[in-house]
C-alpha cells in the first residue's frame, strides 16, 4: 500500500494508565541518562498485541469492527526484566514467555486472524510483550551495562481494555495516539467498569 499524507501506521495494544506510565518513565530515567538515550514519552508507552501496518483513515471503521468482535478476558502482565535490543537500539521492559496469560496470547492471535480475514495485512509473529522505554541507544554505551537486568519490583499491568493506536512521524520521532478502545471481560465483573490500573 503506498504511503500517503493520510496514511496511518496502525496497531492493537495494551496500554498502562497515564499515571503508571509517568511513574515508569521516572523510574528508568537514571538508566536512560546513563545510556545517553532518548526517553520514550509516557503517553507513547504500550505493549503491542498485533501490528496492522499502513492503513488509510477510511479503513478505520473496518478495523474497529474487527476489534468490537473480540471477546477476551481480563489479564495481568508482569514486566520484570530490562533488555537492550541491539538492532532497533531500544531499551525494553519485558515479560517471560511462560508468564504471558493465555487470554492475552489468544487475543493477539484472534486480532491478527480476524484482521487478515477483513482484508488487512498484519505482521503475524509470536507474541513477545514489551514496553519500549528508550530509543537511539549506542551499542558501545549499552555494552557497559549487563543485560538482561532484573526490574524489581516488576511493573504489573492490569489489562481490562485494549486499544487501537495510530502512529505518525514527527520531527523528534513517532507520535502515537489512541484511536479507540474496547473492554476485556472478567467472568464476575460488569464490563462497564473496565479500565487499566
C-alpha positions in Angstrom: 0.0 0.0 0.0 1.6 3.3 -1.0 2.3 5.8 1.8 0.3 9.0 1.6 -0.3 12.0 3.7 -3.4 10.5 5.3 -1.8 7.0 5.8 -1.6 5.8 9.4 0.5 3.1 10.9 -2.0 1.1 13.0 -1.7 -1.5 15.7 -3.6 -3.0 18.6 -2.0 -2.7 22.0 -2.3 -2.9 25.8 -1.6 0.5 27.4 -0.8 1.4 31.0 -2.8 4.0 32.8 -1.3 7.5 32.3 0.0 7.8 35.9 1.6 4.4 35.7 3.4 5.3 32.5 4.7 8.5 34.0 6.0 6.7 37.1 7.7 4.1 34.9 9.4 6.8 32.9 10.6 8.5 36.1 11.8 5.1 37.5 14.1 4.3 34.5 15.3 7.9 34.0 18.7 7.3 35.7 19.4 4.3 33.4 18.3 6.2 30.3 20.6 9.1 31.3 23.5 6.6 31.7 22.8 5.2 28.3 22.5 8.8 26.8 19.3 7.6 25.1 16.1 9.3 24.0 13.5 8.6 26.6 10.1 7.4 25.3 7.3 9.9 26.2 5.0 8.4 28.8 2.0 8.7 26.5 3.7 6.5 23.9 4.3 3.5 26.2 2.3 0.4 25.2 2.6 -3.3 24.6 1.8 -4.2 21.0 -0.7 -7.1 20.6 -0.9 -7.0 16.8 0.8 -4.7 14.3 -1.5 -4.0 11.4 0.7 -1.7 9.3 -0.1 1.1 7.0 -3.8 1.9 6.5 -5.8 4.8 5.2 -8.1 6.8 7.5 -11.2 5.5 5.7 -10.2 1.9 6.7 -10.5 2.6 10.4 -14.2 1.6 10.7 -13.4 -1.9 9.3 -10.6 -2.3 11.8 -12.9 -1.1 14.6 -15.4 -3.8 13.6 -12.6 -6.4 14.0 -11.9 -5.1 17.5 -15.5 -4.9 18.5 -16.0 -8.6 17.6 -13.4 -9.8 20.2 -14.5 -11.4 23.4 -11.3 -11.8 25.5 -10.8 -11.9 29.3 -9.0 -9.5 31.6 -5.4 -10.4 32.5 -2.3 -9.1 34.1 1.2 -8.8 32.6 4.3 -8.6 34.9 7.3 -6.8 33.3 10.2 -8.0 35.4 13.2 -7.6 33.1 15.0 -4.8 31.3 16.6 -5.7 27.9 18.7 -3.9 25.3 17.6 -4.8 21.8 20.6 -4.1 19.6 19.1 -4.0 16.1 16.4 -1.4 16.9 18.7 0.1 19.6 16.0 0.3 22.2 15.6 -0.3 26.0 12.6 -2.5 26.8 10.8 -3.9 29.8 9.9 -7.5 29.0 7.9 -10.4 30.4 8.9 -14.0 30.2 7.2 -16.2 27.6 5.8 -18.5 30.3 4.3 -15.6 32.1 2.1 -14.5 29.2 -1.5 -15.2 30.1 -3.3 -17.4 27.7 -6.1 -14.8 27.3 -3.5 -12.2 26.1 -2.0 -14.6 23.6 -5.4 -15.7 22.3 -6.5 -12.0 21.9 -3.3 -11.2 19.9 -3.8 -14.3 17.6 -7.5 -13.5 17.2 -6.9 -9.9 16.2 -4.3 -11.0 13.6 -6.5 -13.7 12.2 -9.7 -11.5 12.0 -7.7 -8.6 10.6 -6.5 -10.8 7.8 -10.0 -12.0 7.1 -11.1 -8.4 6.8 -8.5 -7.7 4.1 -5.7 -6.2 6.2 -2.1 -7.5 6.2 -1.0 -7.7 9.8 2.5 -8.7 10.8 1.8 -12.2 12.2 4.5 -13.4 14.6 4.8 -14.9 18.1 3.7 -12.5 20.8 6.5 -11.0 22.8 5.1 -8.4 25.1 7.4 -5.4 25.8 7.3 -1.8 26.7 9.8 0.4 24.8 11.3 2.8 27.3 14.1 4.5 25.3 15.5 4.7 21.8 18.6 5.7 19.9 21.0 3.8 22.2 24.6 3.4 21.0 25.6 -0.3 21.3 29.0 0.7 22.7 27.4 2.5 25.6 24.9 -0.3 26.1 27.8 -2.7 26.3 29.0 -1.1 29.5 25.8 -2.5 31.2 25.0 -6.1 31.9 21.9 -7.4 30.1 19.3 -8.5 30.8 18.7 -6.7 34.1 16.2 -7.5 36.8 13.4 -5.0 37.1 12.3 -5.2 40.7 9.7 -4.7 41.8 8.1 -5.6 38.5 5.6 -3.4 36.7 2.2 -5.1 36.9 0.0 -4.1 34.0 -3.6 -5.0 34.8 -5.4 -5.2 31.4 -9.1 -4.8 31.2 -9.2 -3.0 27.9 -7.2 -2.9 24.7 -6.7 -0.1 22.3 -6.2 0.7 18.6 -3.3 3.1 18.2 -2.0 5.1 15.3 1.5 6.5 14.8 2.7 9.3 12.6 6.2 10.5 12.1 7.0 13.8 13.9 10.1 15.9 13.9 11.5 14.2 17.0 10.2 10.7 16.4 6.9 8.8 16.2 3.8 10.4 17.6 1.2 7.9 19.0 -2.5 8.4 19.6 -5.3 6.2 20.7 -8.0 5.8 18.0 -10.4 3.8 20.1 -10.6 1.2 22.9 -12.6 -1.9 23.8 -13.2 -3.7 27.1 -11.8 -7.0 28.2 -14.2 -9.0 30.3 -14.0 -10.7 33.7 -16.5 -13.6 34.4 -17.7 -11.9 37.6 -17.2 -8.3 36.6 -19.6 -5.9 34.8 -17.8 -4.9 31.6 -18.9 -1.2 32.1 -16.4 -0.8 34.9 -13.3 -1.7 32.7 -10.1 0.3 33.0 -6.4 -0.3 33.4 -5.0 0.2 36.9 
